[in-house]
Amino acid sequence: MTCRLGKNELFFGICSPICCYGGKQLVFQKRKKIQLQRFPSAEMWRNTCKLLSNPNHNHNLLKSSSYSASNFNVVFGWAPSQATHYYSSPSAATSGSLELGISSRKSDGVRSFSSSSAAVPAVVDHLSSPLTSALQLGRHYSRCYWELSKARLSMLVVATSGTGYVLGSAGSAVDLAGLCWTCAGTMMVASSANSLNQVFEKNNDAKMKRTRLRPLPSRRLTIPHALTWASSVGVAGTAILACKANMLAAGLGASNLILYAFVYTPLKQIHPVNTWVGAVVGAIPPLLGWAAASGEISLNSMILPAALYFWQIPHFMALAYLCRSDYAAGGFKMFSLADASGRRTAAVALRNCLYLVPLGFVAYDWGVASGWFCLESSLLTLAISALAFSFYLNRTTQNARRMFHASLLYLPVFMSGLLFHRVPDNQQSLSEDSLGRITELEPIAQGSENFKPGNQETRSSTGKQARSPASYASAAPFPFLPAPSYATS
């Protein structure tokens, strides 16, 4: 007896054992288990046998629109989209038969199902759906928190804070645990400030092309959710700085958060001076790192904050010039919007680039870095000043973009050079001790000029045998060597 189903290979693989044996004989135990899973009741089994025994009826039944998807799913146990896909083309049907686990081998003239078909797709989907939903939910919130915190900008803030911590560390050794805790606290405080910034500027961000896809304007997160996140990480970051660093670092972190979220953010919609206030906000993190390492703020600690302050002005001027239309649509009062020709914007950028030139010499003169850093910093600053001058002469979008990209390159190179050429405090103290030893020897050398060999008063007043003037002279050119001693005659 031969089973003829016509065109569809899928139904041929299912119907051949049914038509040949009438559904009464089961060849393998695995096939019995699969059949019991597909057809739980005997009545459903008999109805299926009748349905599949008529190939023309089956062919018309699948093509008719009156046959619902739920009936197909109940009878055959597979999704209707899969069955339609397998039925639509012979190649798809062949691949579908392989995916459903229909074996091509024959045993006693009967096609058997392979062991891989024991897993039912519906059961697998039912078991994996909670795990899949949890993974999708975690991925969604992780992405939202990443964008809400402006993670790349926050990591730049952490880099400046870490550089300040290394520069403020006493000696050549750096406390790695303290550095990690300081960077973690700075990251949390910066994330909180950026999140509050987006909460307050939700309506403005929705009007700008550059920011309209952020989590709050796109309604992927609610405002109460964002406020909870911002307050949690802000309090946690300040507590970490207070417990693992010191109260001075925690105070700088909290004040920077308040200055950015509650002063700079509303000022962006009021006056163009917001750019200079934002530059102060960017200059505080390296000072925070120095304070966390040393516990104090000294004159040397102001070199890197000064570089950050003057660097931010040309950086933001170039950005504001490139995004003038976006800032105007968002309702922000930027300096470039009041400058139609762009001449004043370029002049401000050039002036602040020139302010960066002497910082390398100051770092060398104050003993923070070596002379090589003075040379490298001067060359680097002159390069970005040349691009700013080019933008001043020809105020085009291309020149503004070049200056913006140069500003992105300037900061990591400047901080790397400062770290590489820094002078540890132990070398500074050694040179200071040497200078102090020389100054102590000067009055003794002056007193030795009035010494006469036969004068017992001078010998008794000093309490020691007087040395030769050559011994004091030898201490000047080589302060690290001890003065030579002479045996008593």
Residue, then its C-alpha position, 0 to 999 in steps of 0.5 A: m500500500t502506497c501513501r500519496l499526498g502529492k506535493n508536501e514532503l512534510f505531511f508525507g513523513i507524518c502520514s506514511p506510517i499512519c496510512c500503512y498501518g492504520g494507526k494501530q502499530l507502533v514501531f519504536q517506543k520513542r515514536k509512541k512517546i512523540q505520538l502521545q505528546r502530539f495527540p493526547s486523546a484517542e479521539m484526536w488521534r482518530n480525527t487526525c488519521k481521517l484528516l490525513s488519509n485524504p490528501n486533497h482535502n488536506h491540501n485544500l484545508l491548509k490553503s483555505s482561510s476558514y481554517s484557524a491557526s488555533n486548530f492547526n496548532v491543536v491538531f499538529g502541535w506546531a506554529p502555523s507560521q512554521a507550517t505555512h513557511y514549510y508548505s510554501s516551497p519544496s526546499a523550505a519543506t525539506s529543511g522543515s522536515l529536517e528541523l522537525g526531526i523526521s529521519s530519512r532512514k528506513s527501518d522495516g519499510v517505515r520512516s521513523f522519527s529521530s531522537s532529536s524530535a523528542a523536545v517539543p517547541a512549545v514546551v521549550d518556549h514555555l520554559s525559556s520565556p521567563l529567563t528570556s524576559a529577565l535577560q531582556l529586562g536587564r538589557h533594557y535597564s542597563r542600556c537606559y542607565w548607561e545613556l542616562s548617566k552619560a557613561r562616556l562623559s562620566m568616564l572622562v571625569v573619572a580619568t581626570s580625577g584619577t590623574g589628580y590622585v596619582l599626581g597628589s600621591a606622596g612619593s613614587a608609590v600609589d595606593l591602588a585601593g585608594l585610587c579605585w575607591t576614588c574613581a568609583g565614588t567619582m563615577m557615581v557622583a558624575s552619573s548622578a549629576n548627568s542623570l539629574n541634568q537629563v531629568f531637568e532638560k527632558n522637554n528641551d532634549a525632546k526638541m533636539k535631534r541629538t538628544r531626542l532618543r535619550p531614555l526620558p524623551s523617548r519614554r523608555l524610563t519615567i521621571p520618578h525612576a530616573l530620580t530614584w536612580a540619580s539620588s541613589v548613586g549620588v548618595a552612594g558615591t559621596a558616602i564612598l568618598a567620605c569613608k574611603a578617601n576623606m571629607l574634603a574629597a567628599g565635599l568637593g564631589a557633593s559641591n560639584l554635583i550641586l553646581y552641575a545639576f542645580v546651577y549650570t543646568p538651569l543657567k543654560q536656558i538663561h544666560p551664555v555664561n553657562t559655558w564658563v560655569g560648566a568649565v568650573v565644574g569640569a575643573i573640580p574632579p582633578l582637584l578632588g583626586w588630589a585631595a583624596a590622595s594628599g588630604e589637602i589642596s596646595l598650589n601644585s594641585m591647581i595645574l591640572p584643574a587650570a588646564l581642564y578649565f582653559w581646555q573646556i572653553p575651546h572644546f565647547m565653543a567648537l561644539a556649540y558652533l557645530c550644533r547651533s540649530d539644535y541648541a536653538a531648537g532646544g531653547f538653550k542660550m549658548f554663546s554661539l547663538a548670539d554671534a551670527s558671524g562666529r568671529r567672537t566664538a572663534a576669538v574666545a576659543l583662540r584666547n583660551c588655547l593661548y592660556l594653555v601655553p605657559l602651563g607646561f613651564v609652570a609645572y616644571d618650575w613648581g617641580v611637578a613635572s620634568g623639563w621634557f613635559c615643558l617642551e611637549s606641552s608647549l608643542l601640543t598647545l601650539a598645535i591646538s592654537a594653530l587650529a583655533f587660529s585657522f578657525y578664527l580666520n575661516r569660520t567654517t564647519q570643517n574648521a570647527r570640527r577640526m578644532f573639536h577633534a583636536s580638543l578631544l586628542y589634547l586632553p588625554v595626551f596632556m594628562s599622559g605626559l604629565l603622569f609620565h614626566r611627573v616628579p615624585d615628592n621624595q625627589q623634590s624633598l631630596s633637592e630641598d634637603s640638599l639646598g638646606r644643607i648648603t645654607e647651613l654650611e655657609p655660616i660655618a665656612q664664613g666663621s672659619e675664615n677668622f680661625k687661627p691655628g694658635n687660637q685656643e678660644t676659637r677651638s674651645s668655643t666650637g668644641k670640635q677641631a676646625r676643618s680645612p676650608a677645602s672640606y666646606a668647599s667640596a660640599a657645594p658642588f656635590p651636596f650628596l657626598p659627605a664632607p671629608s674628615y681629617a685626622t687629628s695631628 
